[in-house]
Amino acid sequence: MLLAKRGGVSLVNLASGEVERHFAAPGQSITQVALSLDGRFAAAGDVEGRVLVWDIDSGALFASFNRHTRRIGGLAFGRDNSFLATGSWDETIRLHALGGQELDPAGAERAWDLTLDALLD
C-alpha cells in the first residue's frame, strides 16, 4: 500500500505494517498516489500539479511531469505500464508516456478498453 507522508510517499507492507521503502518528494504536498498493477512503479501527484514516478525496486526517480496547473486529483497506470493518466483540478486529463516510448492515444484506449467517446456518453 502507498501512503502519502510529509516529504514523500511510503510503501507499506500490509501484513507487517512496516515501511518497505520511502520515496522522497521534498517540499511537495502530495494529494494522490498510485501503484502500478505489477508493482513496478509508484506515482504521486501534488497540489501544484506535479507528478513523480519512482521505480520501486531501485527507489530511484523514474520520471517527473509538470503539465498541470492545479492540484492532481487522480492517477492511474495503463495495464502495460506504457503510460500514466493524470487528472487535475485544472479540468484536464493527460496521458504521460513511460519508459521512453512514444504515446499512442489509440494504444492507450486499447490498454484500458475504453475510448473518450465512451466516457462522455
N, C-alpha and C positions, 0 to 999 in steps of 0.2 A: 504494500500500500504506500502511496505517496502522500506526504503531509507537507503543507507549506508552513515554514517556520521563519522567524525573523532572520533575514540574511541568507535565505535559500530554501531548499527542498530536501526532505529526508525520505529515504526508502526504508520502511519499517517492516520487519518480519512479523506477520500477524500471529503466528504460533508462539513466538518467544517474546514479542513486544520490543525486541532490540532494534536499534537503528543499525542497518546494514551498511548504508552509505549516505553521505551528506553531499549535496551539490550546492556549491556556493553561488549566491546571487547577491553580492554586497550592495546595500543601498536600495534594493528593489522591494516593493510591497507586492507580493505575489497574490494574484486573485484567482488563478486557475492552475490546476496541474493535470497531467495525463500520463499514462503509462502505455507504451505500445503493446499490442496484443501478444507479441512474442517475448516481451520483457527486455528487449534490447535497448530501448530508449526511454528517457524520462523527459517531459517537457513542462515548462512553466510559463505563464503569461503574467504581466504585471499591470499596475494602474496606469502606466504611461503608454501602454500598447506594445511593449517589447515582449519578444518570445525567445526563450532559450531552450535548447535541446542538448541533453547530455547522453553520452554513451554510458550505459550502466556498468558494464564490465570494467572499463578503464577509469570511469569517473570524469573523463575529460569532456570539455565543452565541444559538442559536435557541430552545432550550428546556432546562429542567432539571427533574428529577423526583427526589423523595426519598420514595419509597413502600415501600422495602425496609428491613429492619432489619439485614441482614447483607450480606456481600460479593456483588457481582454476578458471576454465573457464566456468563452468556450474553446476547447481544444480537442481535436480528435485525429488520431493517426489513421492512414489508409491501411488496409489489411496487409499489404506487402511492404509497408514502411517506405514507399516511394514518395509519399507526401504527408504533410501535416496541414490540416484545415484549422483555421483560426477564425473565431468570431469576436467582434468587438462592439463596444458601445458607440463606436463611430458609424454604426449601421452598415458595416461591410463584413463579408466573409472572404477570406483569402486562402489560396492553396499554395503551400511552400514546398518546393522540391527538396528532397533529402538525398544525400549520397551523391551529389554532383550530377544527378540525372536531370534532363530537361523535363519540365512539367507538361504533361499531355492531358488537357481537361477531359477528353474522351476517355482516356485511361483511368482518370480519377473516377469518372462516372461508372465505369465497369467495376473498379475496385470496390465501390460502395453499393453497386447495383441500384443506382438512382440517377436521376437527372434533375437539373434545376427546374425544368417544367413540372416534374412530378412533385417537387417540394412546394411549388407555388399554387398547385391545384387545391 
